[in-house]
Protein backbone atom coordinates (compact mmCIF):
# COMPACT_ATOMS: atom_id res chain seq x y z
CA UNK A 1 0.00 0.00 0.00
CA UNK A 2 2.85 2.33 0.90
CA UNK A 3 6.41 1.57 -0.04
CA UNK A 4 9.60 3.56 0.40
CA UNK A 5 12.79 2.43 -1.31
CA UNK A 6 16.14 4.18 -0.96
CA UNK A 7 14.32 7.43 -0.17
CA UNK A 8 16.45 10.45 0.50
CA UNK A 9 15.07 13.91 1.24
CA UNK A 10 17.33 16.91 1.65
CA UNK A 11 16.21 20.50 1.97
CA UNK A 12 17.79 23.54 0.45
CA UNK A 13 20.77 24.49 2.52
CA UNK A 14 21.94 20.88 2.70
CA UNK A 15 19.95 19.64 5.70
CA UNK A 16 19.28 15.95 5.13
CA UNK A 17 15.94 14.96 6.69
CA UNK A 18 15.77 11.40 5.41
CA UNK A 19 18.56 9.13 4.15
CA UNK A 20 18.37 5.74 2.42
CA UNK A 21 14.98 4.98 3.90
CA UNK A 22 13.31 1.74 2.80
CA UNK A 23 10.22 0.05 4.23
CA UNK A 24 6.79 -1.18 3.21
CA UNK A 25 3.36 -0.96 4.82
CA UNK A 26 0.59 -3.43 3.94
CA UNK A 27 -3.07 -2.66 3.60
CA UNK A 28 -4.82 -2.59 6.99
CA UNK A 29 -1.63 -2.23 9.04
CA UNK A 30 -1.26 0.15 11.96
CA UNK A 31 2.28 1.51 12.18
CA UNK A 32 3.93 3.99 14.54
CA UNK A 33 6.83 6.19 13.55
CA UNK A 34 8.98 7.24 16.47
CA UNK A 35 12.09 9.28 17.04
CA UNK A 36 13.23 12.53 18.63
CA UNK A 37 12.11 15.77 17.08
CA UNK A 38 14.15 16.39 13.97
CA UNK A 39 14.52 12.66 13.29
CA UNK A 40 12.46 12.97 10.12
CA UNK A 41 8.99 11.78 11.25
CA UNK A 42 7.11 14.77 9.83
CA UNK A 43 9.08 14.69 6.59
CA UNK A 44 8.22 11.01 6.15
CA UNK A 45 4.52 11.72 6.62
CA UNK A 46 4.64 14.70 4.23
CA UNK A 47 6.07 12.55 1.45
CA UNK A 48 3.00 10.31 1.29
CA UNK A 49 0.45 13.04 0.33
CA UNK A 50 3.10 14.72 -1.89
CA UNK A 51 3.35 17.79 0.33
CA UNK A 52 7.06 17.14 -0.10
CA UNK A 53 8.71 15.22 -2.92
CA UNK A 54 11.64 12.83 -2.43
CA UNK A 55 15.06 14.12 -3.51
CA UNK A 56 15.90 10.61 -4.70
CA UNK A 57 14.49 7.11 -4.31
CA UNK A 58 10.92 5.98 -4.83
CA UNK A 59 7.78 6.54 -2.76
CA UNK A 60 4.80 4.47 -3.90
CA UNK A 61 1.30 5.07 -2.53
CA UNK A 62 -1.43 2.79 -3.89
CA UNK A 63 0.93 2.04 -6.77
CA UNK A 64 1.39 5.70 -7.65
CA UNK A 65 4.90 7.15 -7.77
CA UNK A 66 4.92 10.33 -5.69
CA UNK A 67 8.22 11.59 -7.08
CA UNK A 68 7.05 11.70 -10.67
CA UNK A 69 3.41 12.57 -10.05
CA UNK A 70 1.96 15.45 -12.08
CA UNK A 71 0.88 18.48 -10.05
CA UNK A 72 -2.66 18.19 -11.35
CA UNK A 73 -2.93 14.60 -10.07
CA UNK A 74 -2.01 15.45 -6.48
CA UNK A 75 -5.51 16.54 -5.34
CA UNK A 76 -6.92 13.16 -6.33
CA UNK A 77 -4.18 11.37 -4.39
CA UNK A 78 -4.95 13.44 -1.28
CA UNK A 79 -8.68 12.73 -1.43
CA UNK A 80 -7.90 9.10 -0.72
CA UNK A 81 -5.85 10.02 2.35
CA UNK A 82 -6.97 11.25 5.77
CA UNK A 83 -4.49 13.78 7.12
CA UNK A 84 -4.17 14.90 10.74
CA UNK A 85 -1.64 17.68 11.10
CA UNK A 86 0.62 18.55 13.97
CA UNK A 87 -0.66 22.15 13.91
CA UNK A 88 -4.24 20.92 13.31
CA UNK A 89 -5.04 23.47 10.59
CA UNK A 90 -8.63 23.98 11.69
CA UNK A 91 -10.51 26.95 10.28
CA UNK A 92 -11.71 29.24 13.05
CA UNK A 93 -13.92 31.40 10.83
CA UNK A 94 -16.61 28.70 10.65
CA UNK A 95 -18.42 26.14 12.74
CA UNK A 96 -17.32 22.63 13.67
CA UNK A 97 -19.79 21.28 11.14
CA UNK A 98 -18.45 23.45 8.31
CA UNK A 99 -14.91 22.34 9.08
CA UNK A 100 -15.89 18.70 8.69
CA UNK A 101 -17.92 19.19 5.53
CA UNK A 102 -15.06 20.97 3.71
CA UNK A 103 -13.50 17.83 2.14
CA UNK A 104 -16.91 16.85 0.77
CA UNK A 105 -17.65 20.33 -0.58
CA UNK A 106 -14.65 20.20 -2.84
CA UNK A 107 -15.53 16.83 -4.35
CA UNK A 108 -18.93 18.18 -5.36
CA UNK A 109 -21.20 16.05 -3.18
CA UNK A 110 -24.82 17.10 -3.00
CA UNK A 111 -25.31 19.12 0.16
CA UNK A 112 -27.79 16.73 1.75
CA UNK A 113 -25.56 13.69 1.34
CA UNK A 114 -22.50 15.68 2.45
CA UNK A 115 -24.30 16.90 5.59
CA UNK A 116 -25.37 13.36 6.44
CA UNK A 117 -21.80 12.07 6.15
CA UNK A 118 -20.36 15.01 8.08
CA UNK A 119 -22.78 14.33 10.95
CA UNK A 120 -21.89 10.65 10.87
CA UNK A 121 -18.18 11.54 11.17
CA UNK A 122 -18.89 13.97 14.02
CA UNK A 123 -20.95 11.29 15.75
CA UNK A 124 -18.05 8.82 15.49
CA UNK A 125 -15.73 11.20 17.36
CA UNK A 126 -18.43 12.25 19.85
CA UNK A 127 -18.79 15.87 18.71
CA UNK A 128 -22.26 15.77 17.18
CA UNK A 129 -23.68 17.91 20.00
CA UNK A 130 -21.10 20.64 19.27
CA UNK A 131 -21.63 20.92 15.51
CA UNK A 132 -22.73 24.58 15.69
CA UNK A 133 -19.84 25.61 17.97
CA UNK A 134 -16.75 27.44 16.81
CA UNK A 135 -13.60 25.27 17.02
CA UNK A 136 -11.99 27.91 19.28
CA UNK A 137 -14.44 27.01 22.04
CA UNK A 138 -13.45 23.33 21.99
CA UNK A 139 -10.96 21.78 24.40
CA UNK A 140 -7.63 20.44 23.16
CA UNK A 141 -8.92 16.88 23.01
CA UNK A 142 -12.10 17.95 21.25
CA UNK A 143 -10.13 19.91 18.66
CA UNK A 144 -8.04 16.83 17.97
CA UNK A 145 -11.20 14.76 17.58
CA UNK A 146 -12.52 17.37 15.17
CA UNK A 147 -9.34 16.93 13.11
CA UNK A 148 -9.98 13.21 13.02
CA UNK A 149 -13.58 13.72 11.92
CA UNK A 150 -12.43 15.95 9.06
CA UNK A 151 -9.78 13.38 8.08
CA UNK A 152 -12.18 10.43 7.92
CA UNK A 153 -15.27 12.09 6.45
CA UNK A 154 -14.08 11.20 2.94
CA UNK A 155 -13.67 7.52 4.00
CA UNK A 156 -9.95 7.39 3.16
CA UNK A 157 -8.08 4.11 2.89
CA UNK A 158 -5.01 5.55 4.61
CA UNK A 159 -4.95 7.71 7.75
CA UNK A 160 -1.82 9.74 8.53
CA UNK A 161 -1.45 11.47 11.90
CA UNK A 162 1.44 13.68 12.97
CA UNK A 163 1.80 13.83 16.77
CA UNK A 164 -1.97 13.50 17.38
CA UNK A 165 -1.57 13.25 21.15
CA UNK A 166 1.25 15.74 21.63
CA UNK A 167 -0.54 18.32 23.77
CA UNK A 168 -3.13 16.07 25.40
CA UNK A 169 -3.44 14.60 28.88
CA UNK A 170 -3.17 10.81 29.02
CA UNK A 171 -6.93 10.19 29.28
CA UNK A 172 -7.62 12.25 26.14
CA UNK A 173 -4.66 10.62 24.41
CA UNK A 174 -6.10 7.21 25.16
CA UNK A 175 -9.43 8.22 23.69
CA UNK A 176 -7.74 9.39 20.50
CA UNK A 177 -5.72 6.21 20.21
CA UNK A 178 -8.83 4.15 20.73
CA UNK A 179 -10.39 5.91 17.75
CA UNK A 180 -7.41 5.15 15.54
CA UNK A 181 -7.63 1.52 16.63
CA UNK A 182 -11.30 1.45 15.71
CA UNK A 183 -10.62 2.83 12.23
CA UNK A 184 -7.80 0.35 11.79
CA UNK A 185 -10.12 -2.50 12.73
CA UNK A 186 -12.48 -1.64 9.87
CA UNK A 187 -9.58 -1.89 7.41
CA UNK A 188 -8.07 1.58 7.33
CA UNK A 189 -4.27 1.68 7.11
CA UNK A 190 -3.06 3.93 9.94
CA UNK A 191 0.30 5.68 10.21
CA UNK A 192 1.02 7.69 13.37
CA UNK A 193 4.10 9.73 14.18
CA UNK A 194 4.66 10.12 17.92
CA UNK A 195 7.35 10.48 20.54
CA UNK A 196 5.04 9.24 23.31
CA UNK A 197 6.85 6.11 24.51
CA UNK A 198 4.17 5.27 27.08
CA UNK A 199 1.63 4.89 24.30
CA UNK A 200 3.79 2.33 22.53
CA UNK A 201 4.36 0.19 25.60
CA UNK A 202 0.63 -0.17 26.10
CA UNK A 203 -0.26 -0.95 22.46
CA UNK A 204 2.82 -2.89 21.34
CA UNK A 205 2.35 -2.14 17.63
CA UNK A 206 4.76 -2.25 14.67
CA UNK A 207 7.23 0.62 15.04
CA UNK A 208 9.48 2.43 12.56
CA UNK A 209 12.08 4.12 14.75
CA UNK A 210 13.88 6.99 13.04
CA UNK A 211 17.20 8.44 14.06
CA UNK A 212 18.72 11.23 11.99
CA UNK A 213 16.69 10.24 8.97
CA UNK A 214 17.52 6.52 9.10
CA UNK A 215 15.69 3.47 10.40
CA UNK A 216 16.99 2.43 13.79
CA UNK A 217 15.31 -0.95 14.07
CA UNK B 1 -22.46 18.18 -15.80
CA UNK B 2 -24.84 18.41 -12.86
CA UNK B 3 -21.85 18.27 -10.49
CA UNK B 4 -20.22 21.10 -12.42
CA UNK B 5 -23.39 23.18 -12.25
CA UNK B 6 -23.90 22.43 -8.57
CA UNK B 7 -20.33 23.44 -7.75
CA UNK B 8 -20.79 26.72 -9.60
CA UNK B 9 -24.06 27.32 -7.84
CA UNK B 10 -22.53 26.56 -4.44
CA UNK B 11 -19.62 28.89 -5.22
CA UNK B 12 -21.98 31.63 -6.36
CA UNK B 13 -24.06 31.51 -3.20
CA UNK B 14 -20.89 31.40 -1.10
CA UNK B 15 -19.52 34.45 -2.91
CA UNK B 16 -22.75 36.39 -2.49
CA UNK B 17 -22.84 35.54 1.22
CA UNK B 18 -19.24 36.72 1.58
CA UNK B 19 -20.05 40.00 -0.16
CA UNK B 20 -23.09 40.47 2.07
CA UNK B 21 -21.05 39.73 5.19
CA UNK B 22 -18.79 42.69 4.41
CA UNK B 23 -21.29 45.29 3.15
CA UNK B 24 -19.11 48.37 3.66
CA UNK B 25 -16.13 46.96 1.81
CA UNK B 26 -18.36 45.72 -0.98
CA UNK B 27 -20.10 49.07 -1.22
CA UNK B 28 -16.80 50.96 -1.40
CA UNK B 29 -15.40 48.70 -4.12
CA UNK B 30 -18.59 48.88 -6.14
CA UNK B 31 -18.66 52.67 -5.77
CA UNK B 32 -15.07 53.04 -6.96
CA UNK B 33 -15.77 50.93 -10.03
CA UNK B 34 -19.14 52.61 -10.59
CA UNK B 35 -17.75 56.14 -10.49
CA UNK B 36 -14.83 55.19 -12.71
CA UNK B 37 -17.14 53.69 -15.32
CA UNK B 38 -19.73 56.48 -14.99
CA UNK B 39 -17.29 59.09 -16.35
CA UNK B 40 -16.83 57.67 -19.86
CA UNK B 41 -20.37 56.31 -19.84
CA UNK B 42 -21.84 59.73 -19.12
CA UNK B 43 -19.66 61.28 -21.83
CA UNK B 44 -20.80 58.65 -24.27
CA UNK B 45 -24.45 59.34 -23.44
CA UNK B 46 -24.03 63.10 -24.01
CA UNK B 47 -22.32 62.50 -27.35
CA UNK B 48 -25.00 60.09 -28.45
CA UNK B 49 -27.70 62.63 -27.65
CA UNK B 50 -25.83 65.49 -29.37
CA UNK B 51 -25.26 63.37 -32.43
CA UNK B 52 -28.95 62.50 -32.53
CA UNK B 53 -29.96 66.16 -32.21
CA UNK B 54 -27.52 67.19 -34.96
CA UNK B 55 -28.95 64.58 -37.29
CA UNK B 56 -32.40 66.14 -36.80
CA UNK B 57 -31.15 69.49 -38.08
CA UNK B 58 -29.33 67.74 -40.86
CA UNK B 59 -32.72 66.56 -42.21
CA UNK B 60 -32.75 68.66 -45.38
CA UNK B 61 -29.57 70.56 -46.02
CA UNK B 62 -29.69 73.50 -48.38
CA UNK B 63 -27.39 74.73 -51.14
CA UNK B 64 -27.26 78.34 -52.24
CA UNK B 65 -26.19 79.09 -55.83
CA UNK B 66 -25.15 82.70 -56.44
CA UNK B 67 -25.51 83.67 -60.09
CA UNK B 68 -23.29 85.73 -62.31
CA UNK B 69 -24.17 89.43 -62.69
CA UNK B 70 -24.88 89.09 -66.40
CA UNK B 71 -27.40 86.24 -66.05
CA UNK B 72 -30.64 87.19 -67.77
CA UNK B 73 -34.12 85.70 -67.38
CA UNK B 74 -33.57 83.10 -70.13
CA UNK B 75 -30.33 81.95 -68.50
CA UNK B 76 -32.09 81.58 -65.17
CA UNK B 77 -34.93 79.59 -66.66
CA UNK B 78 -32.46 77.27 -68.42
CA UNK B 79 -30.54 76.84 -65.20
CA UNK B 80 -33.65 75.99 -63.22
CA UNK B 81 -34.56 73.31 -65.75
CA UNK B 82 -31.06 71.81 -65.50
CA UNK B 83 -31.10 71.89 -61.68
CA UNK B 84 -34.37 70.02 -61.46
CA UNK B 85 -32.72 67.09 -63.20
CA UNK B 86 -30.11 66.64 -60.46
CA UNK B 87 -30.64 63.74 -58.14
CA UNK B 88 -31.59 64.61 -54.58
CA UNK B 89 -32.96 68.04 -55.41
CA UNK B 90 -36.38 68.30 -53.83
CA UNK B 91 -37.34 71.91 -54.52
CA UNK B 92 -35.74 75.13 -55.63
CA UNK B 93 -36.49 78.70 -54.86
CA UNK B 94 -35.36 81.73 -56.85
CA UNK B 95 -34.40 84.83 -54.88
CA UNK B 96 -33.90 87.92 -57.02
CA UNK B 97 -31.28 90.50 -56.06
CA UNK B 98 -34.02 93.06 -55.35
CA UNK B 99 -35.80 90.69 -53.02
CA UNK B 100 -32.53 89.83 -51.26
CA UNK B 101 -31.86 93.53 -50.66
CA UNK B 102 -35.36 93.99 -49.28
CA UNK B 103 -34.84 91.05 -46.92
CA UNK B 104 -31.65 92.59 -45.68
CA UNK B 105 -33.35 95.94 -45.07
CA UNK B 106 -35.84 94.18 -42.85
CA UNK B 107 -33.16 93.18 -40.42
CA UNK B 108 -32.64 95.97 -37.91
CA UNK B 109 -28.89 95.99 -37.66
CA UNK B 110 -28.19 96.30 -41.35
CA UNK B 111 -30.82 98.78 -42.59
CA UNK B 112 -28.60 101.80 -41.89
CA UNK B 113 -25.64 100.30 -43.72
CA UNK B 114 -27.77 99.39 -46.71
CA UNK B 115 -29.29 102.85 -46.93
CA UNK B 116 -25.81 104.25 -47.63
CA UNK B 117 -25.29 101.92 -50.61
CA UNK B 118 -25.44 103.55 -54.02
CA UNK B 119 -26.35 100.41 -55.93
CA UNK B 120 -27.47 96.88 -55.07
CA UNK B 121 -24.33 94.72 -54.59
CA UNK B 122 -26.24 91.47 -54.24
CA UNK B 123 -26.43 88.77 -56.93
CA UNK B 124 -29.47 86.75 -57.90
CA UNK B 125 -29.59 83.42 -56.08
CA UNK B 126 -31.23 80.01 -56.28
CA UNK B 127 -31.72 78.00 -53.07
CA UNK B 128 -31.88 74.21 -53.49
CA UNK B 129 -33.72 72.08 -50.97
CA UNK B 130 -32.28 68.59 -51.02
CA UNK B 131 -32.79 65.29 -49.32
CA UNK B 132 -29.16 64.20 -49.67
CA UNK B 133 -26.64 63.74 -46.89
CA UNK B 134 -23.80 66.15 -46.27
CA UNK B 135 -21.35 63.77 -47.97
CA UNK B 136 -23.49 63.51 -51.10
CA UNK B 137 -23.76 67.28 -51.30
CA UNK B 138 -19.99 67.56 -51.26
CA UNK B 139 -19.86 65.43 -54.39
CA UNK B 140 -22.55 67.57 -55.98
CA UNK B 141 -20.72 70.83 -55.36
CA UNK B 142 -18.19 70.77 -58.26
CA UNK B 143 -20.90 69.77 -60.73
CA UNK B 144 -22.98 72.74 -59.65
CA UNK B 145 -20.00 75.06 -59.87
CA UNK B 146 -19.42 73.98 -63.48
CA UNK B 147 -22.89 75.08 -64.57
CA UNK B 148 -23.07 78.20 -66.75
CA UNK B 149 -23.82 81.51 -65.05
CA UNK B 150 -23.14 80.12 -61.57
CA UNK B 151 -20.45 82.16 -59.84
CA UNK B 152 -20.49 80.72 -56.34
CA UNK B 153 -21.89 77.65 -54.53
CA UNK B 154 -22.36 77.60 -50.77
CA UNK B 155 -23.21 74.50 -48.79
CA UNK B 156 -24.87 75.24 -45.50
CA UNK B 157 -23.70 71.82 -44.24
CA UNK B 158 -20.31 73.29 -43.36
CA UNK B 159 -21.27 73.91 -39.73
CA UNK B 160 -22.69 70.40 -39.61
CA UNK B 161 -19.32 69.05 -40.63
CA UNK B 162 -17.63 71.08 -37.95
CA UNK B 163 -20.04 69.74 -35.34
CA UNK B 164 -19.54 66.24 -36.69
CA UNK B 165 -15.76 66.47 -36.34
CA UNK B 166 -16.17 67.96 -32.86
CA UNK B 167 -18.33 64.99 -31.94
CA UNK B 168 -15.70 62.69 -33.41
CA UNK B 169 -13.11 64.37 -31.23
CA UNK B 170 -15.37 63.88 -28.23
CA UNK B 171 -15.83 60.21 -29.07
CA UNK B 172 -12.08 59.68 -29.26
CA UNK B 173 -11.64 61.42 -25.90
CA UNK B 174 -14.34 59.24 -24.34
CA UNK B 175 -12.71 56.14 -25.80
CA UNK B 176 -9.33 57.04 -24.32
CA UNK B 177 -10.95 57.81 -20.97
CA UNK B 178 -12.83 54.50 -21.10
CA UNK B 179 -9.63 52.57 -21.84
CA UNK B 180 -7.80 54.23 -18.95
CA UNK B 181 -10.60 53.67 -16.48
CA UNK B 182 -11.08 50.09 -17.67
CA UNK B 183 -7.45 49.50 -16.76
CA UNK B 184 -8.27 51.12 -13.41
CA UNK B 185 -11.16 48.72 -12.92
CA UNK B 186 -8.90 45.74 -13.59
CA UNK B 187 -6.41 47.13 -11.07
CA UNK B 188 -9.09 47.63 -8.41
CA UNK B 189 -10.30 44.06 -8.85
CA UNK B 190 -6.73 42.78 -8.87
CA UNK B 191 -6.16 44.37 -5.49
CA UNK B 192 -9.49 43.28 -4.00
CA UNK B 193 -8.80 39.70 -4.97
CA UNK B 194 -5.26 39.91 -3.62
CA UNK B 195 -6.60 41.01 -0.22
CA UNK B 196 -9.29 38.32 -0.36
CA UNK B 197 -6.65 35.67 -1.09
CA UNK B 198 -4.60 36.89 1.88
CA UNK B 199 -7.65 36.78 4.16
CA UNK B 200 -8.42 33.24 3.06
CA UNK B 201 -4.83 32.04 3.14
CA UNK B 202 -5.60 29.41 5.79
CA UNK B 203 -8.64 28.12 3.99
CA UNK B 204 -6.74 27.87 0.71
CA UNK B 205 -3.90 26.00 2.37
CA UNK B 206 -6.23 23.54 4.12
CA UNK B 207 -8.24 23.06 0.94
CA UNK B 208 -5.09 22.19 -0.99
CA UNK B 209 -4.09 19.72 1.72
CA UNK B 210 -7.38 17.88 1.64
CA UNK B 211 -7.44 17.51 -2.11
CA UNK B 212 -8.91 20.65 -3.67
CA UNK B 213 -7.99 21.13 -7.31
CA UNK B 214 -6.60 24.47 -8.46
CA UNK B 215 -9.81 25.04 -10.40
CA UNK B 216 -11.87 24.61 -7.22
CA UNK B 217 -9.73 27.10 -5.32
CA UNK B 218 -9.73 29.66 -8.12
CA UNK B 219 -13.44 29.50 -8.84
CA UNK B 220 -14.74 31.67 -5.94
CA UNK B 221 -12.25 34.41 -6.80
CA UNK B 222 -13.35 34.44 -10.43
CA UNK B 223 -16.96 34.67 -9.25
CA UNK B 224 -16.03 37.49 -6.90
CA UNK B 225 -14.29 39.50 -9.63
CA UNK B 226 -17.13 38.89 -12.07
CA UNK B 227 -19.88 39.87 -9.62
CA UNK B 228 -18.00 42.89 -8.37
CA UNK B 229 -17.46 44.08 -11.94
CA UNK B 230 -21.13 43.59 -12.79
CA UNK B 231 -22.26 45.43 -9.64
CA UNK B 232 -19.85 48.25 -10.54
CA UNK B 233 -21.39 48.42 -14.01
CA UNK B 234 -24.85 48.56 -12.46
CA UNK B 235 -23.70 51.38 -10.17
CA UNK B 236 -22.30 53.27 -13.18
CA UNK B 237 -25.63 52.97 -15.01
CA UNK B 238 -27.48 54.19 -11.92
CA UNK B 239 -25.13 57.17 -11.51
CA UNK B 240 -25.46 58.21 -15.16
CA UNK B 241 -29.23 57.74 -15.07
CA UNK B 242 -29.50 59.93 -11.99
CA UNK B 243 -27.27 62.65 -13.45
CA UNK B 244 -29.30 62.56 -16.67
CA UNK B 245 -32.50 63.23 -14.74
CA UNK B 246 -30.96 66.15 -12.90
CA UNK B 247 -29.59 67.62 -16.16
CA UNK B 248 -32.86 67.07 -17.99
CA UNK B 249 -34.71 69.45 -15.66
CA UNK B 250 -32.46 72.33 -16.71
CA UNK B 251 -32.26 71.24 -20.32
CA UNK B 252 -36.04 71.11 -20.66
CA UNK B 253 -36.38 74.73 -19.52
CA UNK B 254 -33.64 75.82 -21.89
CA UNK B 255 -35.05 73.86 -24.80
CA UNK B 256 -38.53 75.32 -24.30
CA UNK B 257 -37.06 78.82 -24.70
CA UNK B 258 -35.89 77.70 -28.15
CA UNK B 259 -39.24 76.08 -28.87
CA UNK B 260 -37.69 72.60 -28.80
CA UNK B 261 -38.57 69.51 -26.83
CA UNK B 262 -35.01 68.24 -26.76
CA UNK B 263 -34.04 66.21 -23.75
CA UNK B 264 -31.36 63.65 -22.95
CA UNK B 265 -32.41 60.07 -23.44
CA UNK B 266 -30.89 57.00 -21.78
CA UNK B 267 -29.27 53.93 -23.33
CA UNK B 268 -31.36 51.14 -24.70
CA UNK B 269 -31.66 47.78 -22.98
CA UNK B 270 -29.03 46.09 -25.16
CA UNK B 271 -26.52 48.91 -24.53
CA UNK B 272 -27.01 48.51 -20.77
CA UNK B 273 -26.56 44.77 -21.08
CA UNK B 274 -23.40 45.25 -23.13
CA UNK B 275 -21.98 47.56 -20.46
CA UNK B 276 -22.73 45.04 -17.70
CA UNK B 277 -21.07 42.28 -19.72
CA UNK B 278 -18.08 44.53 -20.34
CA UNK B 279 -17.57 45.49 -16.70
CA UNK B 280 -18.14 41.93 -15.49
CA UNK B 281 -15.54 40.69 -17.98
CA UNK B 282 -13.06 43.30 -16.78
CA UNK B 283 -13.70 42.19 -13.19
CA UNK B 284 -13.11 38.60 -14.20
CA UNK B 285 -9.90 39.62 -15.96
CA UNK B 286 -8.61 41.41 -12.85
CA UNK B 287 -9.45 38.36 -10.76
CA UNK B 288 -7.75 36.07 -13.25
CA UNK B 289 -4.55 38.11 -13.19
CA UNK B 290 -4.57 38.36 -9.41
CA UNK B 291 -5.24 34.67 -8.88
CA UNK B 292 -2.50 33.64 -11.33
CA UNK B 293 -0.09 35.95 -9.56
CA UNK B 294 -0.89 35.24 -5.90
CA UNK B 295 -2.39 31.77 -5.55
CA UNK B 296 0.70 29.78 -6.48
CA UNK B 297 2.47 31.49 -3.57
CA UNK B 298 0.32 29.58 -1.09
CA UNK B 299 1.69 26.05 -0.96
CA UNK B 300 1.27 23.93 2.16
CA UNK B 301 4.46 23.04 4.00
Interface residues (C-beta under 8 A of the other chain):
Chain A: X49 X51 X72 X75 X76 X77 X78 X79 X81 X83 X85 X89 X91 X93 X102 X103 X105 X106 X107 X108 X110 X111 X150 X154
Chain B: X3 X4 X6 X7 X10 X202 X203 X205 X206 X207 X208 X209 X210 X211 X212 X213 X214 X216 X300 X301
